[in-house]
Structure formats: C-alpha cells, structure tokens
Amino acid sequence: MQVPSQLLSFLLILCAASFSVAATWGFEDATVSVNKKGAGVGGGFKGKITENKALSEPVILGALDNLKILLTTKEDNKAKRPHQTFLLVEDPKSKLDTSFAFQVRENGKGKIELTQKDLPTQLLSSTEPLQVSLVIASFGSSKPYNAKALDLTIEINSGSPLPASEKPLRYGKLPEIHHIFKSDPTSPPKIITLVFTAAVIAALPVLLGVWITLGANLNHFSKAFSSSPIPHALFFCSILAMEGLFFMYYTSWNLFQTLPPAFGIGLITFLSGSRALREVQGRRIAGLR
C-alpha cells in the first residue's frame, strides 16, 4: 500500500514540531499576600498568580506592610529547583529596576518577603505603579520564564519623609598626592661618640694586661710572622679594615655602600685567619707556647 504524499508531509511536519518543542521553566500554586500591621487575621490582600497572566488589580504596599509571594517552580511540569529564581521590580517610566532572590528548596517550593525598606529610594519615589516580574532560569536547554506578575503601588506615609539616596560613586581625576618621606637617620651627637670611643681606648690597656697575665708569649711574634707572614698580616689588616668600615658606616655610608666591602673583607679575614690558626696549631703541637 502506498502512503499518499499529503499524509506523509503532514506526519513529517508533526514529527518535526514534536522534536522542536523544548522543556520550559514555569511555576504553580503561586500566591501573593500583603499583611497589614494591626489588620488582624484575614486583613490585607491575597491573590493568586498564574503563568503568563498578571493580576488584574494592582497590589498596594504600605509603609508597614509585608509583601509575601509563595510558589512552586517546575521544569516541564515537574517540580524542581532552578539555578535562579528572583523577583524583578521595575519603574516603567525611568526603566530603573532591582531584583530580589527567592528562597527555593530542593522540591521547588520558594518564598520571598518584601517591605518598603527593601526597595531603593528611586523606586519608592515613583509616581506610577511598579511592574513586578517573575524570572526563573537554570542551566541546560530548558527555556527560561520571564513574565509580568503584578503591578505594585507604593503607599508612602505622609508623616515620614523618604530616606535620602546615597550619592553614586563616580570615577574621575583625584587631587594630586604629595608623599612626605621620613628623613634619613642621622648619627648620634658627637659627645656620645667621643664618650664611647674613649671607653674603648681605655679598655685596650686593660685587655693587654689581662693578656700578659694569662701567659701570652710575645717572643713568638717574630717567629709567627717569619713562618706565615702573609696570613698573619692579612688577618691583622682585615681586622683593622673592618673597624674602619664600621666607622664609615657610622659616620656617612649607608647599608648598600657598606655591604659589598664588608663581604670582601670578611672573606679575606676567614681565609687568612684559617691559615694563621693553622700556623699557631703547628707551634703548639711542637710544644712551643
């Protein structure tokens, strides 16, 4: 049996349409309520929101009122938690808007509560009702939901003025900054330097006397210099050079001027001192003191 061409075309179009329909996000069981302070049970406003259809009458939010919206988000008619669900509040005249995120559980049940304190001053001063939209979206290929849910009229209390809006941050040229650096450190007064210098010089004879008392043998001075003249001379001169280097650092040099020569003098002191001590050790092993 041969299938008619018109019937075959219709079946192909029907299959293509079924494949092109993608899953969409939406909601169900959505209710909006306004609880007025002191109105008691049953007071205020309560309405039901349906998909792609806004409430016919505007919702009035007073200064002490609390707006609450409950809903259940769904993907392709299955209750599910999306990546983002928020309420978009927009001024239709100035096109200024702000958003508030829902608290959504894993089963898709979400809730949000708003008061006038949550809205920015620019929206509170709007002369027209604000447009409130529901936005539901997530990862994947499912089509997001974005549609107007209701109109919100702000009822300002005449007894309390609107809060002042903060001045927006503007980036631009700032005044020139003049840095004031600390002055370079200076040496202590000369009188302190002279006092400590005199104390060091006065201690030298005492040190020499203690050295002789402990049994220093000055007769080996010539023998030591005759055996290893270069190591002993370099070691003694490096000690004097290091003292001179400290004097220059104390008077005029900075740390960067002092470190390179200090490294070189220290290396000479180490090498010559090790050779000089080796000569002293040789004399002590020989029994000479």
C-alpha positions, 0 to 999 in steps of 0.5 A, a space after each residue: 500500500 502506498 502512503 499518499 504524499 499529503 499524509 506523509 508531509 503532514 506526519 513529517 511536519 508533526 514529527 518535526 514540531 514534536 522534536 522542536 518543542 523544548 522543556 520550559 521553566 514555569 511555576 504553580 500554586 503561586 500566591 501573593 499576600 500583603 499583611 497589614 500591621 494591626 489588620 488582624 487575621 484575614 486583613 490585607 490582600 491575597 491573590 493568586 498568580 498564574 503563568 503568563 497572566 498578571 493580576 488584574 488589580 494592582 497590589 498596594 504596599 504600605 509603609 508597614 506592610 509585608 509583601 509575601 509571594 509563595 510558589 512552586 517552580 517546575 521544569 516541564 511540569 515537574 517540580 524542581 529547583 532552578 539555578 535562579 529564581 528572583 523577583 524583578 521590580 521595575 519603574 516603567 517610566 525611568 526603566 530603573 529596576 532591582 531584583 530580589 532572590 527567592 528562597 527555593 528548596 530542593 522540591 521547588 517550593 520558594 518564598 520571598 518577603 518584601 517591605 518598603 525598606 527593601 526597595 531603593 529610594 528611586 523606586 519608592 519615589 515613583 509616581 506610577 505603579 511598579 511592574 513586578 516580574 517573575 524570572 526563573 532560569 537554570 542551566 541546560 536547554 530548558 527555556 527560561 520564564 520571564 513574565 509580568 506578575 503584578 503591578 505594585 503601588 507604593 503607599 508612602 506615609 505622609 508623616 515620614 519623609 523618604 530616606 535620602 539616596 546615597 550619592 553614586 560613586 563616580 570615577 574621575 581625576 583625584 587631587 594630586 598626592 604629595 608623599 612626605 618621606 621620613 628623613 634619613 637617620 642621622 648619627 648620634 651627637 658627637 659627645 656620645 661618640 667621643 664618650 664611647 670611643 674613649 671607653 674603648 681606648 681605655 679598655 685596650 690597656 686593660 685587655 693587654 694586661 689581662 693578656 700578659 697575665 694569662 701567659 701570652 708569649 710575645 717572643 713568638 711574634 717574630 717567629 709567627 710572622 717569619 713562618 706565615 707572614 702573609 696570613 698573619 698580616 692579612 688577618 691583622 689588616 682585615 681586622 683593622 679594615 673592618 673597624 674602619 668600615 664600621 666607622 664609615 658606616 657610622 659616620 656617612 655610608 649607608 647599608 648598600 655602600 657598606 655591604 659589598 666591602 664588608 663581604 670582601 673583607 670578611 672573606 679575606 679575614 676567614 681565609 687568612 685567619 684559617 691559615 694563621 690558626 693553622 700556623 699557631 696549631 703547628 707551634 703548639 703541637 711542637 710544644 712551643 707556647 
